[in-house]
Amino acid sequence: MPEAAQPDPSGQPTAPNAEALARSAAEDASSDRFDERLLVASRNGDRGAFRQLMERHREDLLRFLVRFLGSRSAADDVFQETFLQVHVAADTFDAERRFRPWLYAIAANKARDFHRRNKRRSAASLSAPVGDGEASLVDLMAADMPSPDAPTQAGELERAVKKVVDEMPGHYREILLLSYFQRMSYQQIAECLSIPLGTVKSRLHAAVANFAAAWKATRAGQEDAE
């Protein structure tokens, strides 16, 4: 809270000094429950509070959505849809809960809806690790990587990987996208999907095994066709 205004000799209160105001604002902005207070203020009619809530999360949420969707324009659209849903559902939010996991759960749902509508997946480096420092999908494929002077082969490999991922069961595909394409940690995935940390680990392990088996079958089919 700002320091109380002190009366001057004439008996009139003086304005709190600028340093005290700046310190108070910084403390409020970094407060553990600042997001929750902003949302409560927003649903009580404070439009400025809602705008501030959007700006506080704009950069991180857009980064998440760009990686998830593979398109800045798509991320912008889903960002708007996410905060529209936040506005519509604000009255249902329990202010005793944390805002950020709730926000990212909405964003993940909107991103899933976008994927279903557009049937697109984001591209990423095949050397990106799966999970927290585990093997990459390239390691799991157990296939020869194309040389740097073979861009056509590299493009074909990218498309083959995306095809296998697209055909995975939805709950496996989703967690693999979050971990591999989005490079999210176990804890971040747990927050976004609203599932226990142990479930994240077991589901990702199963997803990786599912991908590896599907990739092996795909490669075997290609070799038989040659």
Summary of the structure (lengths in Angstrom):
residues: 226
radius of gyration: 23.7
end to end distance: 73.3
largest distance: 96.1
contacts: 602
relative contact order: 0.09
helix: 69%
strand: 2%
